[in-house]
Amino acid sequence: MRRFDHTKYRANPATPMPGRQWPDNTIEAAPIWSSVDLRDGNQALLEPMNVTQKRRLWNLLVRLGLKQIEVGFPSASQPDYDFVRMLIEDDLIPEDVTIQVLVQARESLIKKTFEALRGVRRAIVHVYNSTSTVQRERVFKRDRDGIKAIAVEGAEMVKKEAANHPQTEWIFEYSPESFSNTEWDYAVEVCDAVIDVWQPSPTAPCIINLPATVESSMPNLFADQVEYFCRQVSRRDSVVVSVHTHNDRGSAVAAAELALLAGADRVEGTLLGNGERTGNMDIVTMAMNLYSQGIDPRLDLSNPDEIIQVYRDATGLPVHPRHPWIGELVYTAFSGSHQDAIRKCLHEQQEQEPWQVAYLPIDPRDIGRDYQAVIRVNSQSGKGGVAYVLERDYGLVLPRWLQVELANIVQQESEQHRGEVSSETIHELFTQHFVSRQGPYQLAGYRIDRQSGSEEIQAELQTESGIATIKGEGKGAISAFIDALSQRSGAAIQVIDYVEHAIGEGADAEAAAYVLLNYMGHRTAGASISRDTVNASLNAVLSAINLAMTEQQAA
């Protein structure tokens, strides 16, 4: 097997950063969000979106509450140009939403971009050129001054063209593409030159977007670079510092979050992280991260199923079942210990107190999920999951000893069929093994006479040879019934534990009874459900004894 040759790669250098402040900062508010789904996300697709798909995705982005949306690269693509015109001419842009378009720093492309935006109320024109060392030396064959000149010329052309359309409110954005691979001081130098052209003010700021076009370092290094930029850039009070992180190292969200700590104001990304190579920063994940910390994300993510459906239809891409926050299995626990902890915490959780449930960082109901999917049972599950499912779906609160016995049966079922066991199957297994256990005895009827300090029972049992009448006495109905059964069978029977509860409320509520017996030295469990509490308890005893006798006969 050929070994990786790691020696042909170099680590991104860490620039000394004395007095860095971002590690001690906290995020207290959501950033300005900018969706680039319709441009950056679209160009990454095997089959770019058609107009219908773009329109549906646009509508979703607006409903989610995104106020800045990059809608295309109109100078480079006729479909993008046409889509921008459709949004403007059909009056599809809400008053509080600003569209954004991308353009390279070339005069012909800038002119066509402003042509596409003709008549728009407000727009962000995003101009860029690459500033990284490798791009300067190997692609453009220009030195630092030559690359800076491209940026300045682009800024001047944008400003000049905007002056020809004074009816529109223009916002200028500049990206030193491959910022994360650009020398720190040089990135500031280029952006300062652009800012000098645009002359922004605190009331009319420009946007300087800092892209990790290819993620090539740990997110803490990116945060250092952003903090350095925010410290050194001119007119900081007139600049909205934006970041645009990619996921090549799997850290796009982390890099964007640390960038906010480092002073960034704005974040560009896509829904569910669609984008070139391994994708863009995932707006849904980052927004939900904020939400889980008690911060208003200023986006409505309460219907993740709609987001997933529109995303799939528009991009043709799947959504992983373990995708952070909204994947199908994110709030599902199969592990027995996890299920037990979740079940207990949900019982303790009070409506008005802060959310405190083990293994569930948020309440799934907040995003349209219910507890049906929280606990599901397979061979890895234990008593907690089985008990939770029966209580949730059937109102049955099993005592611990019965949970253990039923869990073993359910596990065998799951292993045999190699998969998940449904709620219906768990209930069937419970009924089959502990409620409707066929055996030597079936209760045909009973009568109880209450004397002072004791009860006498006369019961009729259906046996293989017909109806048998038994009589017994005890301090309660169960002890009297056990006495009668012991006299008939000659077996030593003791009650180890007995539990009963109502199922539901009201006069028509049923009763569930669970009993654990010692039958001739062996533990045996039974259960019964009836509208009559005494009937339920007696049948639970018979079910346990039938199980014990059946097992003895089989042995």
C-alpha positions in Angstrom: 0.0 0.0 0.0 1.4 3.4 -1.0 1.9 5.8 1.9 0.8 9.4 1.9 3.7 11.7 1.3 3.0 14.4 3.8 6.3 16.2 3.1 5.0 17.9 0.0 2.6 20.0 2.0 3.4 23.0 4.3 1.5 24.2 7.3 -0.1 27.7 7.1 2.2 29.9 9.1 0.9 31.3 12.3 1.6 35.0 12.6 2.4 36.2 16.1 -0.6 37.9 17.5 0.2 39.5 20.9 -2.8 40.6 22.9 -5.4 38.8 20.9 -8.8 39.5 22.3 -11.2 37.1 20.5 -10.7 34.1 22.9 -12.2 36.2 25.8 -15.1 37.5 23.7 -18.6 36.0 23.5 -21.3 36.1 20.8 -24.3 38.0 22.1 -26.3 38.7 18.9 -26.7 37.1 15.5 -24.6 38.5 12.6 -25.9 40.1 9.5 -26.7 37.0 7.4 -26.1 36.9 3.6 -27.3 33.9 1.6 -25.2 33.0 -1.4 -27.3 29.9 -2.3 -28.4 31.3 -5.6 -24.9 32.2 -6.8 -22.1 30.4 -5.0 -24.4 27.4 -4.2 -25.8 27.3 -7.7 -22.4 27.3 -9.5 -21.4 24.3 -7.4 -24.2 22.1 -8.7 -23.8 19.4 -11.4 -27.0 20.7 -12.9 -27.5 24.4 -12.2 -31.0 25.4 -11.0 -33.6 26.4 -13.6 -35.8 29.5 -13.1 -38.5 27.6 -11.3 -36.1 26.1 -8.9 -34.4 29.4 -8.3 -37.8 31.1 -7.7 -38.8 28.5 -5.2 -35.5 28.8 -3.3 -35.7 32.6 -3.4 -39.2 32.4 -1.8 -37.9 30.1 0.9 -34.9 32.4 1.7 -37.3 35.4 2.0 -39.7 33.4 4.3 -36.8 32.4 6.5 -36.0 36.0 7.1 -32.8 36.5 5.2 -32.4 40.2 4.4 -29.4 40.1 2.1 -29.4 37.5 -0.7 -26.9 37.1 -3.5 -28.9 36.3 -6.5 -26.3 35.7 -9.2 -23.4 36.6 -11.4 -25.4 38.4 -14.1 -22.4 39.5 -16.2 -21.2 35.9 -16.5 -24.4 34.0 -17.1 -27.5 34.8 -19.2 -29.8 32.7 -16.8 -28.4 34.8 -13.9 -29.0 38.0 -15.8 -32.6 37.0 -16.6 -33.3 35.9 -13.0 -32.2 39.3 -11.7 -34.4 41.1 -14.2 -37.3 38.9 -13.3 -37.0 39.7 -9.6 -36.9 43.4 -10.4 -39.5 43.6 -13.1 -42.0 41.3 -11.3 -41.6 43.3 -8.1 -40.6 40.2 -6.1 -38.1 41.9 -3.8 -39.6 42.8 -0.4 -38.9 46.3 0.9 -36.6 45.0 3.6 -34.6 42.6 1.4 -31.5 43.7 -0.5 -30.3 41.6 -3.4 -26.6 41.2 -4.0 -24.7 40.4 -7.3 -21.1 39.3 -7.9 -18.8 40.7 -10.5 -15.1 40.6 -11.3 -13.1 43.8 -11.4 -13.4 44.2 -15.2 -15.1 47.2 -16.9 -17.3 45.3 -19.4 -18.6 42.9 -16.7 -19.3 45.8 -14.3 -21.3 47.7 -17.0 -23.4 44.6 -17.7 -24.0 44.0 -14.0 -25.4 47.5 -13.5 -27.5 47.0 -16.6 -29.0 43.9 -15.0 -29.8 45.9 -11.9 -31.6 48.7 -13.7 -34.6 49.9 -11.7 -33.8 48.1 -8.5 -34.6 49.9 -5.3 -31.4 48.8 -3.4 -28.6 46.5 -4.2 -25.2 45.3 -3.1 -22.6 45.2 -5.9 -19.9 42.7 -4.9 -16.6 43.1 -6.7 -13.6 40.9 -6.2 -10.1 39.9 -7.3 -7.7 37.4 -5.9 -4.9 38.6 -3.7 -3.2 35.4 -2.5 0.5 34.7 -3.1 0.0 31.7 -5.4 -2.6 33.6 -7.5 -0.3 36.6 -7.9 2.7 34.5 -8.8 1.2 31.7 -10.8 -2.1 32.9 -12.3 -1.9 36.6 -12.8 1.9 37.0 -13.0 1.7 40.3 -11.2 3.4 41.7 -8.1 1.7 43.3 -5.1 1.2 46.7 -6.7 -0.2 45.1 -9.8 -2.8 43.1 -8.0 -3.7 46.1 -5.8 -4.2 48.2 -9.0 -6.8 45.7 -10.2 -8.7 46.1 -6.9 -8.6 49.9 -7.1 -9.6 50.0 -10.8 -12.6 47.7 -10.0 -13.6 50.0 -7.1 -13.4 53.1 -9.3 -15.4 51.5 -12.1 -18.2 50.4 -9.6 -18.3 53.8 -8.1 -18.5 55.5 -11.5 -21.2 53.2 -12.9 -23.3 53.6 -9.7 -23.2 57.4 -10.2 -25.1 56.9 -13.5 -28.0 55.3 -11.5 -28.7 57.7 -8.7 -32.3 56.4 -8.2 -30.9 53.2 -6.6 -29.4 52.9 -3.1 -26.0 51.3 -3.8 -24.0 49.4 -1.3 -20.5 48.4 -2.4 -18.8 45.2 -1.3 -15.2 44.1 -2.0 -13.6 40.7 -1.4 -9.9 40.1 -1.5 -10.5 36.6 -2.8 -8.4 33.9 -1.0 -8.0 36.3 1.9 -7.1 33.4 4.2 -4.0 32.7 2.0 -3.0 36.3 1.6 -0.3 38.0 3.7 -2.0 39.8 6.5 -0.6 43.2 6.0 -1.1 43.0 2.3 -4.8 42.2 2.6 -5.2 45.3 4.8 -3.2 47.4 2.3 -5.4 46.3 -0.7 -8.7 46.8 1.2 -7.6 50.2 2.5 -6.9 51.2 -1.1 -10.5 50.2 -2.1 -11.9 52.0 0.9 -10.1 55.2 -0.1 -11.9 55.1 -3.4 -15.4 54.5 -2.0 -15.1 56.9 0.9 -17.7 55.2 3.1 -19.1 56.8 6.3 -20.7 55.4 9.4 -24.1 56.1 7.9 -23.2 54.8 4.5 -20.7 52.0 5.1 -19.2 49.6 2.6 -18.8 45.9 3.1 -15.3 44.3 3.1 -15.8 40.5 2.8 -12.9 38.3 3.9 -13.2 34.9 2.2 -11.5 31.6 3.3 -12.0 30.7 -0.4 -10.1 27.5 0.3 -10.1 26.6 4.0 -6.4 25.8 4.7 -5.8 26.4 8.4 -7.3 25.8 11.8 -10.2 28.2 12.6 -8.3 29.9 15.4 -5.7 31.1 12.8 -8.5 32.5 10.7 -9.8 34.3 13.8 -6.4 35.8 14.4 -6.3 37.0 10.8 -9.8 38.6 11.1 -8.9 40.3 14.4 -5.7 41.6 12.9 -7.7 43.0 9.9 -10.3 44.6 12.1 -7.5 46.3 14.2 -5.6 47.6 11.2 -8.1 48.5 8.5 -8.8 52.2 8.0 -12.3 53.7 8.7 -13.3 50.7 10.8 -16.5 52.5 11.9 -17.5 52.8 8.2 -16.8 49.2 7.2 -19.0 46.2 7.7 -16.6 43.3 8.0 -18.0 40.2 6.5 -16.6 36.6 6.3 -17.2 33.9 3.7 -15.8 30.6 4.9 -15.6 27.3 3.1 -15.6 23.8 4.5 -12.5 22.2 3.0 -11.3 21.2 6.5 -14.8 20.7 7.9 -14.5 23.9 10.1 -16.5 26.5 8.1 -19.0 27.0 10.9 -16.3 27.1 13.6 -14.3 29.6 11.6 -17.2 31.9 11.0 -18.2 31.8 14.7 -14.6 32.6 15.8 -14.5 35.3 13.2 -17.5 36.9 15.0 -15.6 36.8 18.2 -12.7 38.5 16.3 -14.8 41.4 15.2 -16.7 40.4 12.1 -20.2 41.8 11.6 -21.6 39.7 8.8 -21.6 36.1 7.6 -22.1 34.8 4.1 -23.2 31.2 3.7 -25.7 28.7 2.2 -28.5 26.6 3.5 -27.2 23.2 4.7 -23.7 24.2 3.4 -24.1 23.6 -0.3 -21.1 24.9 -2.2 -17.9 24.1 -4.1 -15.7 21.2 -3.0 -16.9 20.4 0.5 -19.3 23.3 0.7 -19.9 26.7 2.1 -20.6 27.8 5.7 -24.0 26.3 6.7 -26.3 29.1 7.8 -28.8 26.7 9.3 -26.2 25.1 11.5 -24.7 28.3 12.7 -28.1 29.9 13.3 -29.2 26.9 15.3 -25.9 27.0 17.3 -26.8 30.5 18.3 -30.4 29.5 19.1 -29.2 26.7 21.4 -27.3 29.3 23.4 -30.3 31.5 24.0 -29.5 33.9 21.2 -32.1 35.0 18.7 -30.8 33.9 15.3 -33.2 36.4 13.5 -34.2 33.6 11.2 -37.3 31.4 11.2 -36.0 27.8 11.2 -39.1 26.3 12.9 -40.0 24.2 9.8 -36.9 22.2 8.9 -38.8 19.8 6.8 -39.8 22.6 4.4 -36.1 23.7 4.2 -35.0 20.2 3.4 -37.7 19.6 0.8 -37.0 22.9 -1.1 -33.3 22.3 -0.8 -33.5 18.8 -2.3 -35.8 20.0 -5.1 -33.6 23.0 -5.9 -30.2 21.4 -5.7 -30.8 17.7 -6.3 -28.7 17.0 -3.3 -29.5 14.7 -0.3 -29.5 15.7 3.3 -27.6 13.4 5.6 -29.8 11.9 8.4 -27.2 13.1 10.9 -26.9 16.6 9.6 -26.6 19.0 12.5 -29.8 20.1 14.1 -32.3 19.1 11.3 -31.2 15.6 10.1 -33.8 12.9 10.3 -32.0 11.0 13.1 -30.6 14.0 15.0 -33.0 13.8 17.9 -33.3 10.0 17.9 -31.6 7.9 20.6 -31.1 4.2 20.1 -28.7 3.7 23.0 -30.3 2.3 26.1 -28.5 4.6 28.6 -29.3 7.6 26.5 -33.0 6.7 26.2 -33.2 6.2 30.0 -31.7 9.6 30.7 -33.9 11.3 28.2 -37.0 9.7 29.6 -36.2 10.7 33.1 -35.2 14.3 32.2 -38.4 14.8 30.2 -40.4 13.7 33.2 -38.6 16.3 35.4 -38.6 19.2 32.8 -40.9 22.0 33.8 -42.6 24.3 31.3 -41.1 27.6 32.4 -37.6 26.5 33.5 -34.6 26.6 31.2 -34.3 23.5 29.0 -32.3 20.8 30.8 -32.7 17.4 29.1 -29.8 15.0 28.7 -28.7 14.4 25.1 -31.1 16.9 23.7 -29.5 20.3 23.4 -32.8 21.9 22.3 -36.4 21.0 22.6 -37.2 19.2 19.3 -40.7 20.7 19.3 -39.1 24.1 18.6 -38.3 23.1 15.1 -41.5 21.1 14.4 -40.3 17.7 15.6 -42.2 15.7 18.2 -41.1 13.2 20.7 -42.2 10.3 18.5 -38.7 10.4 16.9 -36.7 11.1 20.0 -36.5 7.5 21.2 -36.5 4.6 18.8 -35.7 1.0 19.6 -33.2 -1.4 18.1 -30.8 -4.0 19.5 -28.6 -1.3 21.1 -31.6 0.0 23.1 -32.3 -0.9 26.7 -35.2 -0.8 29.2 -35.4 3.0 29.2 -36.3 3.2 25.5 -38.8 0.4 25.6 -40.4 1.9 28.7 -40.5 5.3 27.1 -42.2 4.1 23.9 -44.9 2.2 25.8 -45.6 5.1 28.1 -45.6 7.6 25.2 -47.8 5.6 22.8 -49.9 3.4 25.1 -49.9 5.1 28.5 -48.3 2.1 30.2 -45.8 2.9 33.0 -43.9 -0.3 33.5 -42.1 -0.9 36.8 -38.3 -1.3 36.5 -38.3 -5.1 36.9 -40.8 -5.5 34.0 -38.8 -3.0 31.9 -35.8 -5.2 32.2 -37.6 -8.4 31.2 -39.4 -6.8 28.3 -36.2 -5.1 27.1 -34.5 -8.5 26.7 -37.4 -9.8 24.6 -37.3 -6.7 22.4 -33.6 -7.0 22.0 -33.9 -10.6 20.8 -36.6 -9.5 18.3 -34.3 -6.7 17.0 -31.3 -9.0 16.6 -33.4 -11.6 14.8 -34.7 -9.1 12.3 -31.6 -6.9 12.2 -33.3 -3.6 12.5 -35.5 -1.2 14.4 -38.4 -2.5 16.4 -41.6 -0.4 16.0 -43.8 0.9 18.8 -46.6 -1.5 17.6 -44.3 -4.5 17.8 -43.1 -3.6 21.3 -46.7 -3.4 22.4 -47.4 -6.7 20.8 -44.5 -8.4 22.5 -45.5 -6.9 25.9 -49.1 -8.2 25.4 -48.0 -11.6 24.1 -45.5 -12.3 26.9 -47.1 -10.7 29.9 -50.8 -9.9 29.4 -52.4 -12.6 27.2 -50.2 -15.4 28.3 -52.1 -18.6 27.6 -51.7 -21.4 30.1 -53.4 -23.7 32.5 -55.6 -21.0 34.1 -58.1 -18.4 32.8 -60.2 -16.3 35.1 -63.9 -17.1 34.5 -65.3 -15.1 37.4 -64.9 -14.1 41.1 -66.7 -12.9 44.2 -65.1 -11.1 47.1 -66.5 -10.9 50.6 -64.9 -8.4 52.9 -64.7 -9.3 56.5 -63.1 -7.2 59.3 -59.4 -7.2 58.6 -59.5 -9.7 55.7 -61.1 -10.6 52.4 -62.4 -13.9 51.2 -62.4 -14.8 47.5 -64.2 -17.4 45.5 -63.0 -17.6 42.0 -63.9 -19.7 39.0 -61.0 -20.8 36.8 -61.2 -22.2 33.3 -58.8 -25.2 33.2 -58.1 -27.9 30.7 -60.6 -30.1 32.5 -63.3 -27.5 32.9 -64.4 -24.9 35.4 -62.7 -25.2 38.8 -63.8 -23.2 41.9 -61.1 -22.1 44.3 -61.4 -20.3 47.6 -58.9 -18.3 49.7 -58.4 -15.7 52.3 -56.0 -12.8 52.8 -55.6 -9.1 53.8 -56.5 -8.0 50.3 -57.9 -9.4 47.0 -54.5 -10.4 45.7 -53.3 -12.1 48.8 -56.6 -14.0 49.0 -56.3 -15.0 45.4 -52.7 -16.2 45.9 -53.9 -18.2 48.9 -56.6 -19.9 46.8 -54.2 -20.7 44.0 -51.6 -22.1 46.4 -54.2 -24.4 48.0 -55.2 -25.7 44.6 -51.8 -26.2 43.1 -49.7 -26.9 46.2 -47.2 -24.4 45.0 -45.4 -21.9 47.2 -46.3 -18.4 45.8 -45.3 -15.0 47.2 -45.8 -11.5 45.8 -42.5 -9.7 45.4 -43.9 -6.5 44.0 -47.2 -5.1 42.7 -47.9 -1.9 40.8 -51.0 -0.5 39.3 -52.0 2.8 37.6 -54.8 4.3 35.6 -54.4 4.7 31.8 -55.8 8.1 30.9 -58.4 10.0 32.9 -62.1 10.0 33.5 -64.7 7.4 34.4 -63.9 5.3 31.4 -60.1 5.1 32.2 -58.6 1.6 32.2 -56.4 0.2 34.9 -53.0 -1.5 34.3 -51.7 -3.9 36.9 -48.2 -5.4 37.0 -47.1 -8.2 39.4 -43.8 -9.9 40.2 -44.2 -13.3 41.9 -41.9 -15.9 43.5 -43.4 -19.1 42.1 -41.7 -22.1 43.7 -38.4 -20.3 43.9 -38.5 -18.7 40.5 -39.3 -15.0 39.7 -42.1 -14.5 37.2 -43.9 -11.4 36.0 -47.4 -10.8 34.6 -49.6 -7.8 33.6 -53.2 -7.1 32.8 -55.4 -4.2 31.6 -59.0 -3.9 32.5 -61.7 -1.3 33.4 -61.9 -2.9 36.8 -58.9 -2.6 39.1 -59.5 -5.9 40.9 -60.0 -7.8 37.6 -56.7 -6.3 36.3 -54.8 -7.4 39.4 -56.2 -11.0 39.4 -55.5 -11.5 35.7 -52.0 -10.1 36.2 -51.4 -12.8 38.9 -52.7 -15.5 36.6 -50.6 -14.3 33.7 -47.5 -14.5 35.8 -48.4 -18.0 37.0 -49.2 -19.2 33.5 -45.8 -18.1 32.4 -44.0 -19.8 35.2 -46.0 -23.1 34.7 -45.4 -23.0 30.9 -41.7 -22.5 31.4 -41.5 -25.4 33.9 -43.3 -27.7 31.5 -40.9 -26.7 28.7 -37.9 -27.4 30.9 
